[in-house]
């Protein structure tokens, strides 16, 4: 492989690592948000939304192959939104 191929491979690896870091960040944020809501005595919504999102990220079966964590990020964002909506008293 010549140097331009290695540069492309390196850029793809860095991009995939960044997407993985975002997915892990959202997973940690989801767990912390649910824990904070439970400590405050606020409703956390359906437990299956939380556990389903965690299982979807952790388990190897996905809609898209695991090197592409965009579907995992989407599931985590939807779970965070669900937690927020269940704790919001105006809804």
N, C-alpha and C positions, 0 to 999 in steps of 0.2 A: 504494500500500500504506500502511496506517496503521501506527502505532507498535507495536501488539501483534503484527502480522504480522512486522515486522522483528525483534522480540524473539525470536519463535519461530524464525525463520530463523537468527538469530545463535546461539541455544542449540543448534540442530541442528548448525551448523557447528563450534561449540566441542566438542560431543560427538564428532563424526566426527574432528576433529583429535586429540582425546584417545585415541580408539581407534587411530588411525594411529600415534600416539606409542608406545603400548603394543606394537603389532606390530613397530615398528622396534626397540624396546628388546629384545624377545624374539629378534629376528633377530641383533642384535649379541651378545646373551648366548649364543646357540647357536654362533656362529662363535668366540667367545672360549673357550667351554667345550671345543669340539672341539680348538682349538689348544692349550689347556692340557693336555688329555689326551694329545695326540700328543707334546708336549714332555716329559711325564712318562713316556712309554713305556707308557702304559696303552692297552688296547684301546678303540677308538671305535665298535665295532659295524659294521654294514653301511654302506658309503659311500653307497649309494643312499638311505638314510633321510635323511642329512644333505643331500645334493644335491637330493633330491626335495622336501624342505621348503623349501630356498632357492629352487628353481625355482618352486614353487607360490606363494611370496610375491611373487616378482619378475615372473613372467609374468602377462599380463592375463586369462587364462582362469581362472575360479574357479567354485566351486559356487554362491557368492553373488556378487552384483555387488561391484566393488571399493570403493565407498564404505562398505561394511560389512565391516570387516576381522576379524570374529569367527571366520570359518572359517580365516583365515590364522593367527590367534593360536592356535587349536586345533591346527593342523598343527605350528606351532613348539613348542608345549608337548609334543606327543607325541614330536617329535624330541629335545627336551631330556631327556625321560623315558627315551627309548631310549638316549641317550648315558650317562645316569647308571646305567641298569641294566647296560650292557655294561662299565662301569668298576667296578661294585660286586663285590668278590670273594666276597661271601656268597651271591650268586645263582647 
